[in-house]
Amino acid sequence: MEGRTEPGASPLELRVAGVNDVPSILDLYRGLSAESLMLRFSGPVTDALLRSAAAIDPSTDHVVVAVDGGRVCGEARLRREVDATHEVALTVADDTQGRGVGAALLERLRADAVELGVVTLRASVRLDNRPMLALLRRVGGALVRATDGEVVFDLAADGQMPTWPAATTARRVLVEAPGSREHPVTTALREAGQAVRQCSGPGRGRRDPCPLLAAGHCRLADEADVIICLLPQTDPAGVQVAAAHATDRPERLGNP
């Protein structure tokens, strides 16, 4: 499946990559600035690491590339794991950043994930990677944890909300709190051994509508054992969310 998009001045081709594209993906990695390499790989980078990262295993990897004038200028990678934690990563060439290439790649990857039967995608992002964090906020999803300078974020392939891990035996607690930082309540619950997800709610910066308000259903809320709503009650959207929980899930509402 192929397509073209125009996130910037020039039309870009988005297509699924194969093993023959690995040298071009490696060139993309090698051409990144030191800052972009750090944001993408979060540590010391060797050429051996780049070669390993660029490799495509058809049994686990689904890779989409953005091609501009024959050059691979961006890549979105989905790695399907046996525990259903499907990792995603984005890479965009320095001279192509700021043109919407990352957003276009992520949208294409999400659409492909739906066809592959994948519901939840997981991204690990450095706290100083502001463009990627802003992109994830626009898409909407749930914060899993934020420690050691990194945010682990779950998003849904279908534009709704991600699911809870199927194998978890811990109490599932949904914390609804504004912002992209981990709320102290979330931290305390996670450190106490609870399975916690934090949603920022239908606040500013989110592009897709809140599924709870738009359709009356949210996977995280529907499947949670406890919901702690810390959204500002001075915000009309926060009031709507709290009212929806009080009507449909009153037995699951909890206190910090």
Disulfide bonds with the S-S distance in Angstrom:
none
